[in-house]
Amino acid sequence: INLAIGDSDTGFNWVSDGTLALVANASERLRVNTSGNFGIGIIDQKCRLHIKSSASHSSGNIGGNASSKAQLILSNSSNDSVALAMHTGSTALGFHFDDNAYTNFSEKAYIRGDSDVNQLDFTGQHRNILNKNIDQNSIGLIVCSTGKYVNLDNSVQSKINESLPLCSLASTDNDIKVFGVISNKEDINDNREYGHGAFITPYEKQNKNEQRMFINSLGEGGIWVCNKNGTLVNGDYISSSSVVGYGQKQILNLNTLMNHTVAKITCDCDFNLTKVVKQKVKVLTSTETFEKIVTEEVQETVTETEIVYDETSGQYREQETT
């Protein structure tokens, strides 16, 4: 039985008792069976929506604004429960997992684009409040604990699993209260994000628009130092100094790890340069060049160090020009 009007090969066709098919140009495109299961590209559908396609075709494509979510909702007669939500378009949006425990199906976790997947090196990082406003220029400065606590849940008591001290910039030599180094600052919004590479878990802040600092207390990372105790060489210990926020070569208990030790330096740091040092990092396949002036001291002779990546060998090599 063809239910089409005006077109003999396009319309709804009766297949059998309780089964109906949608036919276009004499080819079946969709079938619904007696159980109410819909099948696209398949005639023996086993679930509510069963889609089958060849390897050369996608099973589904939802058009729309790439900045909005396409939600797949599992539902029953009493409530809806979002099990999965997907973003398309911008790689920063990634793949999202939602939950209906909060208003508007809040995000529980998501996998974003690969812009930060290389940030997996181990660092003991904590989110702390500082006792004064700290701007972006404070990145890399040393902080000390104050003996007071402000945890993420707003509690001011130390706990077994969370004791986040209120911190201040270090300002004395060899301070035993050193806690870590400022590495970043939270965004001002209602949520904070926890991530491991591309996998992100958002969490609603107890204090809206609270902006905590990321403090690295162990692991690898950078730190600002001064030459109050002289030049530092690879392997020296670093302690706090009277230059606010800056580290210095540890000379008290030299070469001994102490309770006032902040870090161990892994490079030489020479404050007595006699010429301007420039560094160029260049990839042979790109026209972009990055140049950084390491010191502003001006001399007649300029040495440029080019770090060039050779795609053939897969190695970096240094090249100096005067």
LOVEX-264047 format. One record per residue (C-alpha): residue number from 1; residue in one letter; chain; x, y, z. Coordinates in nm, 2 decimals, padded with zeros to 4 digits. Each point is the difference from the previous one (the first is absolute). Example, Ala and Ser with C-alpha at 12.3 -4.5 7.8 and 13.67 -1.06 7.14 Angstrom:
dodren nr 1 | rest A | kette A | c1 01.23 | c2 -00.45 | c3 00.78
dodren nr 2 | rest S | kette A | c1 00.14 | c2 00.34 | c3 -00.07
***
This chain:
dodren nr 1 | rest I | kette A | c1 00.00 | c2 00.00 | c3 00.00
dodren nr 2 | rest N | kette A | c1 00.16 | c2 00.33 | c3 -00.11
dodren nr 3 | rest L | kette A | c1 -00.13 | c2 00.30 | c3 00.20
dodren nr 4 | rest A | kette A | c1 00.18 | c2 00.25 | c3 -00.22
dodren nr 5 | rest I | kette A | c1 -00.21 | c2 00.26 | c3 -00.19
dodren nr 6 | rest G | kette A | c1 00.11 | c2 00.09 | c3 -00.35
dodren nr 7 | rest D | kette A | c1 00.33 | c2 -00.21 | c3 00.00
dodren nr 8 | rest S | kette A | c1 -00.01 | c2 -00.37 | c3 -00.04
dodren nr 9 | rest D | kette A | c1 00.35 | c2 -00.07 | c3 00.13
dodren nr 10 | rest T | kette A | c1 00.01 | c2 00.24 | c3 00.30
dodren nr 11 | rest G | kette A | c1 -00.22 | c2 -00.02 | c3 00.32
dodren nr 12 | rest F | kette A | c1 -00.09 | c2 -00.22 | c3 00.29
dodren nr 13 | rest N | kette A | c1 -00.03 | c2 -00.37 | c3 -00.07
dodren nr 14 | rest W | kette A | c1 -00.17 | c2 -00.27 | c3 00.20
dodren nr 15 | rest V | kette A | c1 00.25 | c2 -00.28 | c3 00.04
dodren nr 16 | rest S | kette A | c1 -00.18 | c2 -00.24 | c3 00.23
dodren nr 17 | rest D | kette A | c1 -00.24 | c2 00.00 | c3 00.29
dodren nr 18 | rest G | kette A | c1 00.11 | c2 00.29 | c3 00.23
dodren nr 19 | rest T | kette A | c1 00.31 | c2 00.09 | c3 -00.22
dodren nr 20 | rest L | kette A | c1 00.02 | c2 00.31 | c3 -00.21
dodren nr 21 | rest A | kette A | c1 00.29 | c2 00.13 | c3 -00.22
dodren nr 22 | rest L | kette A | c1 00.09 | c2 00.33 | c3 -00.15
dodren nr 23 | rest V | kette A | c1 00.10 | c2 -00.03 | c3 -00.36
dodren nr 24 | rest A | kette A | c1 00.17 | c2 00.26 | c3 -00.22
dodren nr 25 | rest N | kette A | c1 00.07 | c2 -00.06 | c3 -00.37
dodren nr 26 | rest A | kette A | c1 -00.09 | c2 -00.36 | c3 00.04
dodren nr 27 | rest S | kette A | c1 00.25 | c2 -00.06 | c3 00.28
dodren nr 28 | rest E | kette A | c1 -00.09 | c2 -00.06 | c3 00.36
dodren nr 29 | rest R | kette A | c1 00.15 | c2 00.28 | c3 00.22
dodren nr 30 | rest L | kette A | c1 -00.17 | c2 -00.07 | c3 00.34
dodren nr 31 | rest R | kette A | c1 -00.20 | c2 -00.27 | c3 00.17
dodren nr 32 | rest V | kette A | c1 -00.20 | c2 -00.02 | c3 00.32
dodren nr 33 | rest N | kette A | c1 -00.10 | c2 -00.34 | c3 00.13
dodren nr 34 | rest T | kette A | c1 -00.28 | c2 -00.13 | c3 00.23
dodren nr 35 | rest S | kette A | c1 00.22 | c2 00.07 | c3 00.31
dodren nr 36 | rest G | kette A | c1 00.03 | c2 00.37 | c3 -00.10
dodren nr 37 | rest N | kette A | c1 00.37 | c2 -00.04 | c3 -00.09
dodren nr 38 | rest F | kette A | c1 00.13 | c2 00.23 | c3 -00.28
dodren nr 39 | rest G | kette A | c1 00.26 | c2 -00.13 | c3 -00.24
dodren nr 40 | rest I | kette A | c1 00.21 | c2 00.20 | c3 -00.24
dodren nr 41 | rest G | kette A | c1 00.20 | c2 -00.21 | c3 -00.24
dodren nr 42 | rest I | kette A | c1 -00.11 | c2 -00.32 | c3 00.17
dodren nr 43 | rest I | kette A | c1 -00.33 | c2 -00.20 | c3 -00.01
dodren nr 44 | rest D | kette A | c1 00.04 | c2 -00.21 | c3 00.32
dodren nr 45 | rest Q | kette A | c1 00.05 | c2 00.28 | c3 00.25
dodren nr 46 | rest K | kette A | c1 00.05 | c2 -00.12 | c3 00.36
dodren nr 47 | rest C | kette A | c1 -00.02 | c2 00.33 | c3 00.19
dodren nr 48 | rest R | kette A | c1 -00.21 | c2 00.32 | c3 00.00
dodren nr 49 | rest L | kette A | c1 00.23 | c2 00.16 | c3 -00.26
dodren nr 50 | rest H | kette A | c1 00.23 | c2 -00.22 | c3 -00.20
dodren nr 51 | rest I | kette A | c1 00.22 | c2 00.16 | c3 -00.26
dodren nr 52 | rest K | kette A | c1 00.23 | c2 -00.19 | c3 -00.23
dodren nr 53 | rest S | kette A | c1 00.23 | c2 00.16 | c3 -00.26
dodren nr 54 | rest S | kette A | c1 00.29 | c2 -00.09 | c3 -00.21
dodren nr 55 | rest A | kette A | c1 00.36 | c2 00.09 | c3 00.10
dodren nr 56 | rest S | kette A | c1 -00.01 | c2 00.29 | c3 -00.25
dodren nr 57 | rest H | kette A | c1 -00.30 | c2 00.17 | c3 00.17
dodren nr 58 | rest S | kette A | c1 -00.05 | c2 00.14 | c3 00.34
dodren nr 59 | rest S | kette A | c1 -00.28 | c2 -00.15 | c3 00.21
dodren nr 60 | rest G | kette A | c1 -00.13 | c2 00.34 | c3 00.11
dodren nr 61 | rest N | kette A | c1 00.07 | c2 00.37 | c3 -00.06
dodren nr 62 | rest I | kette A | c1 -00.18 | c2 00.26 | c3 00.20
dodren nr 63 | rest G | kette A | c1 00.02 | c2 00.35 | c3 -00.16
dodren nr 64 | rest G | kette A | c1 -00.02 | c2 00.32 | c3 00.20
dodren nr 65 | rest N | kette A | c1 00.21 | c2 00.26 | c3 00.18
dodren nr 66 | rest A | kette A | c1 00.34 | c2 -00.17 | c3 00.09
dodren nr 67 | rest S | kette A | c1 00.01 | c2 00.19 | c3 00.33
dodren nr 68 | rest S | kette A | c1 -00.32 | c2 -00.17 | c3 00.12
dodren nr 69 | rest K | kette A | c1 -00.03 | c2 -00.35 | c3 00.14
dodren nr 70 | rest A | kette A | c1 -00.18 | c2 -00.29 | c3 -00.18
dodren nr 71 | rest Q | kette A | c1 -00.15 | c2 -00.20 | c3 00.29
dodren nr 72 | rest L | kette A | c1 -00.09 | c2 -00.37 | c3 -00.01
dodren nr 73 | rest I | kette A | c1 -00.26 | c2 -00.06 | c3 00.27
dodren nr 74 | rest L | kette A | c1 -00.09 | c2 -00.32 | c3 00.16
dodren nr 75 | rest S | kette A | c1 -00.35 | c2 00.04 | c3 00.14
dodren nr 76 | rest N | kette A | c1 -00.29 | c2 -00.18 | c3 00.17
dodren nr 77 | rest S | kette A | c1 -00.35 | c2 00.10 | c3 00.09
dodren nr 78 | rest S | kette A | c1 00.10 | c2 00.17 | c3 00.33
dodren nr 79 | rest N | kette A | c1 00.32 | c2 00.20 | c3 -00.08
dodren nr 80 | rest D | kette A | c1 00.27 | c2 00.07 | c3 -00.26
dodren nr 81 | rest S | kette A | c1 00.36 | c2 -00.10 | c3 00.07
dodren nr 82 | rest V | kette A | c1 00.27 | c2 00.12 | c3 -00.23
dodren nr 83 | rest A | kette A | c1 00.27 | c2 -00.26 | c3 -00.05
dodren nr 84 | rest L | kette A | c1 00.20 | c2 00.16 | c3 -00.27
dodren nr 85 | rest A | kette A | c1 00.04 | c2 00.33 | c3 -00.17
dodren nr 86 | rest M | kette A | c1 00.22 | c2 00.08 | c3 -00.29
dodren nr 87 | rest H | kette A | c1 00.15 | c2 00.31 | c3 -00.15
dodren nr 88 | rest T | kette A | c1 00.11 | c2 00.04 | c3 -00.36
dodren nr 89 | rest G | kette A | c1 00.20 | c2 00.27 | c3 -00.17
dodren nr 90 | rest S | kette A | c1 00.25 | c2 00.17 | c3 00.22
dodren nr 91 | rest T | kette A | c1 00.25 | c2 -00.24 | c3 00.14
dodren nr 92 | rest A | kette A | c1 00.00 | c2 00.20 | c3 00.33
dodren nr 93 | rest L | kette A | c1 -00.35 | c2 -00.13 | c3 00.06
dodren nr 94 | rest G | kette A | c1 00.08 | c2 -00.37 | c3 -00.02
dodren nr 95 | rest F | kette A | c1 -00.21 | c2 -00.29 | c3 00.13
dodren nr 96 | rest H | kette A | c1 -00.23 | c2 00.07 | c3 00.30
dodren nr 97 | rest F | kette A | c1 -00.16 | c2 -00.22 | c3 00.26
dodren nr 98 | rest D | kette A | c1 -00.31 | c2 00.15 | c3 00.17
dodren nr 99 | rest D | kette A | c1 -00.22 | c2 -00.07 | c3 00.30
dodren nr 100 | rest N | kette A | c1 -00.34 | c2 00.12 | c3 00.10
dodren nr 101 | rest A | kette A | c1 00.08 | c2 00.03 | c3 00.37
dodren nr 102 | rest Y | kette A | c1 00.02 | c2 00.38 | c3 -00.05
dodren nr 103 | rest T | kette A | c1 -00.20 | c2 00.25 | c3 -00.19
dodren nr 104 | rest N | kette A | c1 00.03 | c2 -00.02 | c3 -00.38
dodren nr 105 | rest F | kette A | c1 00.20 | c2 -00.33 | c3 00.00
dodren nr 106 | rest S | kette A | c1 00.33 | c2 00.13 | c3 00.13
dodren nr 107 | rest E | kette A | c1 00.33 | c2 -00.13 | c3 -00.13
dodren nr 108 | rest K | kette A | c1 00.17 | c2 -00.27 | c3 00.20
dodren nr 109 | rest A | kette A | c1 00.30 | c2 -00.05 | c3 -00.22
dodren nr 110 | rest Y | kette A | c1 00.12 | c2 00.06 | c3 -00.35
dodren nr 111 | rest I | kette A | c1 00.28 | c2 -00.08 | c3 -00.24
dodren nr 112 | rest R | kette A | c1 00.13 | c2 00.31 | c3 -00.18
dodren nr 113 | rest G | kette A | c1 00.22 | c2 00.06 | c3 -00.30
dodren nr 114 | rest D | kette A | c1 00.37 | c2 -00.10 | c3 00.01
dodren nr 115 | rest S | kette A | c1 00.14 | c2 00.35 | c3 00.08
dodren nr 116 | rest D | kette A | c1 00.10 | c2 -00.10 | c3 00.35
dodren nr 117 | rest V | kette A | c1 00.05 | c2 -00.37 | c3 -00.02
dodren nr 118 | rest N | kette A | c1 00.38 | c2 00.04 | c3 00.04
dodren nr 119 | rest Q | kette A | c1 -00.05 | c2 00.15 | c3 00.35
dodren nr 120 | rest L | kette A | c1 00.03 | c2 -00.33 | c3 00.18
dodren nr 121 | rest D | kette A | c1 00.33 | c2 00.04 | c3 00.19
dodren nr 122 | rest F | kette A | c1 -00.04 | c2 -00.06 | c3 00.37
dodren nr 123 | rest T | kette A | c1 -00.05 | c2 00.30 | c3 00.21
dodren nr 124 | rest G | kette A | c1 -00.15 | c2 00.02 | c3 00.35
dodren nr 125 | rest Q | kette A | c1 -00.23 | c2 00.29 | c3 -00.07
dodren nr 126 | rest H | kette A | c1 -00.24 | c2 00.16 | c3 00.25
dodren nr 127 | rest R | kette A | c1 -00.27 | c2 00.27 | c3 -00.03
dodren nr 128 | rest N | kette A | c1 00.07 | c2 00.26 | c3 00.27
dodren nr 129 | rest I | kette A | c1 -00.12 | c2 00.34 | c3 00.10
dodren nr 130 | rest L | kette A | c1 00.27 | c2 00.27 | c3 00.06
dodren nr 131 | rest N | kette A | c1 -00.04 | c2 00.27 | c3 00.27
dodren nr 132 | rest K | kette A | c1 00.03 | c2 00.27 | c3 -00.26
dodren nr 133 | rest N | kette A | c1 -00.09 | c2 00.05 | c3 -00.37
dodren nr 134 | rest I | kette A | c1 00.26 | c2 -00.15 | c3 -00.22
dodren nr 135 | rest D | kette A | c1 00.02 | c2 00.09 | c3 -00.37
dodren nr 136 | rest Q | kette A | c1 00.11 | c2 -00.20 | c3 -00.29
dodren nr 137 | rest N | kette A | c1 00.36 | c2 00.12 | c3 00.04
dodren nr 138 | rest S | kette A | c1 00.02 | c2 -00.20 | c3 00.32
dodren nr 139 | rest I | kette A | c1 00.03 | c2 -00.33 | c3 -00.19
dodren nr 140 | rest G | kette A | c1 00.32 | c2 -00.18 | c3 00.11
dodren nr 141 | rest L | kette A | c1 00.03 | c2 00.17 | c3 00.34
dodren nr 142 | rest I | kette A | c1 00.04 | c2 -00.18 | c3 00.33
dodren nr 143 | rest V | kette A | c1 -00.28 | c2 -00.01 | c3 00.27
dodren nr 144 | rest C | kette A | c1 -00.01 | c2 -00.10 | c3 00.36
dodren nr 145 | rest S | kette A | c1 -00.28 | c2 -00.14 | c3 00.21
dodren nr 146 | rest T | kette A | c1 -00.15 | c2 00.22 | c3 00.27
dodren nr 147 | rest G | kette A | c1 -00.13 | c2 -00.26 | c3 00.24
dodren nr 148 | rest K | kette A | c1 -00.36 | c2 00.06 | c3 -00.11
dodren nr 149 | rest Y | kette A | c1 -00.22 | c2 -00.20 | c3 -00.24
dodren nr 150 | rest V | kette A | c1 -00.26 | c2 00.07 | c3 -00.26
dodren nr 151 | rest N | kette A | c1 -00.11 | c2 -00.33 | c3 -00.17
dodren nr 152 | rest L | kette A | c1 -00.19 | c2 -00.03 | c3 -00.32
dodren nr 153 | rest D | kette A | c1 -00.32 | c2 -00.06 | c3 00.20
dodren nr 154 | rest N | kette A | c1 00.05 | c2 00.33 | c3 00.19
dodren nr 155 | rest S | kette A | c1 00.10 | c2 -00.18 | c3 00.32
dodren nr 156 | rest V | kette A | c1 00.28 | c2 00.16 | c3 00.20
dodren nr 157 | rest Q | kette A | c1 00.10 | c2 -00.32 | c3 00.18
dodren nr 158 | rest S | kette A | c1 00.28 | c2 -00.24 | c3 -00.11
dodren nr 159 | rest K | kette A | c1 -00.13 | c2 -00.33 | c3 -00.11
dodren nr 160 | rest I | kette A | c1 00.15 | c2 -00.34 | c3 -00.08
dodren nr 161 | rest N | kette A | c1 -00.06 | c2 00.02 | c3 -00.37
dodren nr 162 | rest E | kette A | c1 00.01 | c2 00.37 | c3 -00.05
dodren nr 163 | rest S | kette A | c1 00.19 | c2 00.27 | c3 00.19
dodren nr 164 | rest L | kette A | c1 00.06 | c2 00.29 | c3 -00.23
dodren nr 165 | rest P | kette A | c1 00.20 | c2 00.28 | c3 00.18
dodren nr 166 | rest L | kette A | c1 -00.06 | c2 00.36 | c3 -00.05
dodren nr 167 | rest C | kette A | c1 00.33 | c2 00.12 | c3 -00.15
dodren nr 168 | rest S | kette A | c1 00.21 | c2 00.32 | c3 -00.04
dodren nr 169 | rest L | kette A | c1 00.30 | c2 00.09 | c3 -00.20
dodren nr 170 | rest A | kette A | c1 00.33 | c2 -00.11 | c3 00.16
dodren nr 171 | rest S | kette A | c1 00.20 | c2 00.30 | c3 00.12
dodren nr 172 | rest T | kette A | c1 00.27 | c2 -00.12 | c3 00.24
dodren nr 173 | rest D | kette A | c1 00.32 | c2 -00.21 | c3 -00.05
dodren nr 174 | rest N | kette A | c1 -00.03 | c2 -00.37 | c3 00.05
dodren nr 175 | rest D | kette A | c1 -00.36 | c2 00.01 | c3 00.11
dodren nr 176 | rest I | kette A | c1 -00.10 | c2 -00.35 | c3 00.13
dodren nr 177 | rest K | kette A | c1 -00.37 | c2 00.07 | c3 -00.08
dodren nr 178 | rest V | kette A | c1 00.06 | c2 -00.02 | c3 -00.38
dodren nr 179 | rest F | kette A | c1 -00.29 | c2 -00.18 | c3 -00.16
dodren nr 180 | rest G | kette A | c1 00.06 | c2 00.02 | c3 -00.38
dodren nr 181 | rest V | kette A | c1 00.01 | c2 00.21 | c3 -00.31
dodren nr 182 | rest I | kette A | c1 -00.28 | c2 00.18 | c3 -00.18
dodren nr 183 | rest S | kette A | c1 -00.07 | c2 -00.16 | c3 -00.33
dodren nr 184 | rest N | kette A | c1 -00.33 | c2 00.15 | c3 -00.12
dodren nr 185 | rest K | kette A | c1 -00.33 | c2 00.16 | c3 00.09
dodren nr 186 | rest E | kette A | c1 -00.35 | c2 -00.13 | c3 -00.03
dodren nr 187 | rest D | kette A | c1 -00.25 | c2 00.16 | c3 -00.23
dodren nr 188 | rest I | kette A | c1 -00.27 | c2 00.22 | c3 00.16
dodren nr 189 | rest N | kette A | c1 -00.32 | c2 -00.20 | c3 -00.05
dodren nr 190 | rest D | kette A | c1 -00.23 | c2 -00.23 | c3 00.19
dodren nr 191 | rest N | kette A | c1 00.18 | c2 -00.33 | c3 -00.07
dodren nr 192 | rest R | kette A | c1 00.35 | c2 -00.13 | c3 00.04
dodren nr 193 | rest E | kette A | c1 00.15 | c2 -00.27 | c3 -00.21
dodren nr 194 | rest Y | kette A | c1 00.22 | c2 -00.30 | c3 00.09
dodren nr 195 | rest G | kette A | c1 00.18 | c2 -00.16 | c3 -00.29
dodren nr 196 | rest H | kette A | c1 00.24 | c2 -00.27 | c3 -00.10
dodren nr 197 | rest G | kette A | c1 00.12 | c2 00.07 | c3 -00.35
dodren nr 198 | rest A | kette A | c1 -00.32 | c2 00.03 | c3 -00.22
dodren nr 199 | rest F | kette A | c1 -00.24 | c2 -00.14 | c3 00.27
dodren nr 200 | rest I | kette A | c1 -00.17 | c2 00.27 | c3 00.19
dodren nr 201 | rest T | kette A | c1 -00.24 | c2 -00.01 | c3 00.30
dodren nr 202 | rest P | kette A | c1 -00.18 | c2 00.33 | c3 00.08
dodren nr 203 | rest Y | kette A | c1 -00.10 | c2 00.07 | c3 00.36
dodren nr 204 | rest E | kette A | c1 -00.23 | c2 00.27 | c3 00.13
dodren nr 205 | rest K | kette A | c1 00.17 | c2 00.26 | c3 00.22
dodren nr 206 | rest Q | kette A | c1 -00.13 | c2 00.05 | c3 00.35
dodren nr 207 | rest N | kette A | c1 00.08 | c2 00.37 | c3 -00.03
dodren nr 208 | rest K | kette A | c1 -00.11 | c2 00.13 | c3 -00.34
dodren nr 209 | rest N | kette A | c1 00.28 | c2 00.18 | c3 -00.19
dodren nr 210 | rest E | kette A | c1 00.26 | c2 -00.11 | c3 00.25
dodren nr 211 | rest Q | kette A | c1 00.35 | c2 00.01 | c3 -00.16
dodren nr 212 | rest R | kette A | c1 00.26 | c2 -00.22 | c3 00.16
dodren nr 213 | rest M | kette A | c1 00.36 | c2 -00.03 | c3 -00.09
dodren nr 214 | rest F | kette A | c1 00.16 | c2 -00.33 | c3 -00.12
dodren nr 215 | rest I | kette A | c1 00.29 | c2 -00.07 | c3 00.23
dodren nr 216 | rest N | kette A | c1 00.26 | c2 -00.26 | c3 -00.10
dodren nr 217 | rest S | kette A | c1 00.14 | c2 -00.17 | c3 00.32
dodren nr 218 | rest L | kette A | c1 00.20 | c2 -00.28 | c3 -00.17
dodren nr 219 | rest G | kette A | c1 00.09 | c2 -00.13 | c3 -00.34
dodren nr 220 | rest E | kette A | c1 00.16 | c2 00.18 | c3 -00.29
dodren nr 221 | rest G | kette A | c1 -00.05 | c2 00.36 | c3 -00.09
dodren nr 222 | rest G | kette A | c1 00.15 | c2 00.35 | c3 -00.02
dodren nr 223 | rest I | kette A | c1 00.08 | c2 00.25 | c3 00.27
dodren nr 224 | rest W | kette A | c1 00.13 | c2 00.35 | c3 00.02
dodren nr 225 | rest V | kette A | c1 00.34 | c2 00.05 | c3 00.17
dodren nr 226 | rest C | kette A | c1 00.23 | c2 00.28 | c3 00.09
dodren nr 227 | rest N | kette A | c1 00.38 | c2 00.02 | c3 00.04
dodren nr 228 | rest K | kette A | c1 00.00 | c2 00.11 | c3 00.37
dodren nr 229 | rest N | kette A | c1 00.21 | c2 -00.30 | c3 00.09
dodren nr 230 | rest G | kette A | c1 00.18 | c2 -00.01 | c3 -00.34
dodren nr 231 | rest T | kette A | c1 -00.02 | c2 -00.20 | c3 -00.32
dodren nr 232 | rest L | kette A | c1 -00.20 | c2 -00.33 | c3 00.00
dodren nr 233 | rest V | kette A | c1 00.13 | c2 -00.31 | c3 -00.17
dodren nr 234 | rest N | kette A | c1 -00.18 | c2 -00.32 | c3 -00.09
dodren nr 235 | rest G | kette A | c1 -00.06 | c2 -00.20 | c3 00.32
dodren nr 236 | rest D | kette A | c1 -00.01 | c2 00.29 | c3 00.25
dodren nr 237 | rest Y | kette A | c1 -00.28 | c2 00.02 | c3 00.25
dodren nr 238 | rest I | kette A | c1 -00.22 | c2 00.31 | c3 00.00
dodren nr 239 | rest S | kette A | c1 -00.15 | c2 00.17 | c3 00.31
dodren nr 240 | rest S | kette A | c1 -00.21 | c2 00.31 | c3 00.05
dodren nr 241 | rest S | kette A | c1 00.16 | c2 00.34 | c3 00.01
dodren nr 242 | rest S | kette A | c1 -00.08 | c2 00.35 | c3 00.13
dodren nr 243 | rest V | kette A | c1 -00.08 | c2 00.10 | c3 -00.36
dodren nr 244 | rest V | kette A | c1 -00.37 | c2 -00.06 | c3 00.01
dodren nr 245 | rest G | kette A | c1 -00.11 | c2 -00.32 | c3 -00.17
dodren nr 246 | rest Y | kette A | c1 00.35 | c2 -00.07 | c3 -00.15
dodren nr 247 | rest G | kette A | c1 00.22 | c2 -00.30 | c3 00.08
dodren nr 248 | rest Q | kette A | c1 00.38 | c2 00.01 | c3 00.06
dodren nr 249 | rest K | kette A | c1 00.28 | c2 -00.25 | c3 00.02
dodren nr 250 | rest Q | kette A | c1 -00.02 | c2 -00.18 | c3 00.33
dodren nr 251 | rest I | kette A | c1 00.32 | c2 00.06 | c3 00.19
dodren nr 252 | rest L | kette A | c1 -00.13 | c2 -00.08 | c3 00.35
dodren nr 253 | rest N | kette A | c1 00.06 | c2 -00.38 | c3 00.03
dodren nr 254 | rest L | kette A | c1 00.15 | c2 00.00 | c3 -00.35
dodren nr 255 | rest N | kette A | c1 -00.07 | c2 -00.31 | c3 -00.20
dodren nr 256 | rest T | kette A | c1 -00.24 | c2 -00.14 | c3 00.26
dodren nr 257 | rest L | kette A | c1 -00.37 | c2 -00.03 | c3 -00.05
dodren nr 258 | rest M | kette A | c1 -00.16 | c2 00.20 | c3 00.28
dodren nr 259 | rest N | kette A | c1 -00.35 | c2 00.11 | c3 00.12
dodren nr 260 | rest H | kette A | c1 00.07 | c2 00.34 | c3 -00.16
dodren nr 261 | rest T | kette A | c1 00.10 | c2 -00.15 | c3 -00.34
dodren nr 262 | rest V | kette A | c1 -00.24 | c2 00.10 | c3 -00.28
dodren nr 263 | rest A | kette A | c1 00.14 | c2 -00.19 | c3 -00.29
dodren nr 264 | rest K | kette A | c1 00.31 | c2 -00.14 | c3 -00.17
dodren nr 265 | rest I | kette A | c1 00.11 | c2 00.18 | c3 -00.32
dodren nr 266 | rest T | kette A | c1 00.05 | c2 -00.20 | c3 -00.31
dodren nr 267 | rest C | kette A | c1 00.19 | c2 00.26 | c3 -00.21
dodren nr 268 | rest D | kette A | c1 00.27 | c2 00.26 | c3 00.04
dodren nr 269 | rest C | kette A | c1 -00.11 | c2 00.35 | c3 00.07
dodren nr 270 | rest D | kette A | c1 00.27 | c2 00.26 | c3 -00.07
dodren nr 271 | rest F | kette A | c1 -00.07 | c2 00.36 | c3 00.09
dodren nr 272 | rest N | kette A | c1 00.33 | c2 00.13 | c3 -00.13
dodren nr 273 | rest L | kette A | c1 -00.06 | c2 00.00 | c3 -00.38
dodren nr 274 | rest T | kette A | c1 00.24 | c2 00.20 | c3 -00.21
dodren nr 275 | rest K | kette A | c1 -00.21 | c2 00.01 | c3 -00.32
dodren nr 276 | rest V | kette A | c1 -00.36 | c2 -00.02 | c3 -00.11
dodren nr 277 | rest V | kette A | c1 -00.13 | c2 -00.35 | c3 -00.05
dodren nr 278 | rest K | kette A | c1 -00.27 | c2 -00.06 | c3 -00.25
dodren nr 279 | rest Q | kette A | c1 -00.18 | c2 -00.33 | c3 -00.05
dodren nr 280 | rest K | kette A | c1 -00.18 | c2 -00.10 | c3 -00.31
dodren nr 281 | rest V | kette A | c1 -00.21 | c2 -00.31 | c3 -00.03
dodren nr 282 | rest K | kette A | c1 -00.08 | c2 -00.08 | c3 -00.36
dodren nr 283 | rest V | kette A | c1 -00.18 | c2 -00.29 | c3 -00.16
dodren nr 284 | rest L | kette A | c1 00.12 | c2 -00.06 | c3 -00.36
dodren nr 285 | rest T | kette A | c1 -00.35 | c2 -00.06 | c3 -00.13
dodren nr 286 | rest S | kette A | c1 -00.14 | c2 00.33 | c3 00.14
dodren nr 287 | rest T | kette A | c1 00.07 | c2 00.36 | c3 -00.07
dodren nr 288 | rest E | kette A | c1 -00.06 | c2 00.10 | c3 00.36
dodren nr 289 | rest T | kette A | c1 00.30 | c2 00.09 | c3 00.22
dodren nr 290 | rest F | kette A | c1 00.00 | c2 00.05 | c3 00.37
dodren nr 291 | rest E | kette A | c1 00.26 | c2 00.24 | c3 00.14
dodren nr 292 | rest K | kette A | c1 00.05 | c2 00.08 | c3 00.37
dodren nr 293 | rest I | kette A | c1 00.24 | c2 00.25 | c3 00.15
dodren nr 294 | rest V | kette A | c1 00.13 | c2 -00.17 | c3 00.31
dodren nr 295 | rest T | kette A | c1 00.17 | c2 00.31 | c3 00.13
dodren nr 296 | rest E | kette A | c1 -00.03 | c2 00.37 | c3 -00.08
dodren nr 297 | rest E | kette A | c1 00.37 | c2 00.07 | c3 00.05
dodren nr 298 | rest V | kette A | c1 00.13 | c2 00.15 | c3 -00.33
dodren nr 299 | rest Q | kette A | c1 00.34 | c2 -00.08 | c3 -00.14
dodren nr 300 | rest E | kette A | c1 00.16 | c2 00.04 | c3 -00.35
dodren nr 301 | rest T | kette A | c1 00.02 | c2 -00.38 | c3 -00.05
dodren nr 302 | rest V | kette A | c1 -00.33 | c2 -00.19 | c3 -00.03
dodren nr 303 | rest T | kette A | c1 -00.01 | c2 -00.38 | c3 00.01
dodren nr 304 | rest E | kette A | c1 -00.30 | c2 -00.17 | c3 -00.14
dodren nr 305 | rest T | kette A | c1 -00.08 | c2 -00.36 | c3 00.09
dodren nr 306 | rest E | kette A | c1 -00.23 | c2 -00.17 | c3 -00.25
dodren nr 307 | rest I | kette A | c1 -00.16 | c2 -00.33 | c3 00.11
dodren nr 308 | rest V | kette A | c1 -00.10 | c2 -00.16 | c3 -00.32
dodren nr 309 | rest Y | kette A | c1 -00.23 | c2 -00.31 | c3 -00.04
dodren nr 310 | rest D | kette A | c1 00.10 | c2 -00.23 | c3 -00.28
dodren nr 311 | rest E | kette A | c1 -00.30 | c2 -00.21 | c3 -00.11
dodren nr 312 | rest T | kette A | c1 00.23 | c2 -00.25 | c3 -00.18
dodren nr 313 | rest S | kette A | c1 00.20 | c2 -00.09 | c3 00.31
dodren nr 314 | rest G | kette A | c1 -00.28 | c2 00.08 | c3 00.25
dodren nr 315 | rest Q | kette A | c1 00.26 | c2 00.19 | c3 00.21
dodren nr 316 | rest Y | kette A | c1 00.05 | c2 00.35 | c3 00.13
dodren nr 317 | rest R | kette A | c1 00.35 | c2 00.16 | c3 -00.06
dodren nr 318 | rest E | kette A | c1 00.15 | c2 00.33 | c3 00.12
dodren nr 319 | rest Q | kette A | c1 00.16 | c2 00.25 | c3 -00.24
dodren nr 320 | rest E | kette A | c1 00.18 | c2 00.31 | c3 00.11
dodren nr 321 | rest T | kette A | c1 00.06 | c2 00.31 | c3 -00.21
dodren nr 322 | rest T | kette A | c1 00.18 | c2 00.32 | c3 00.10
***
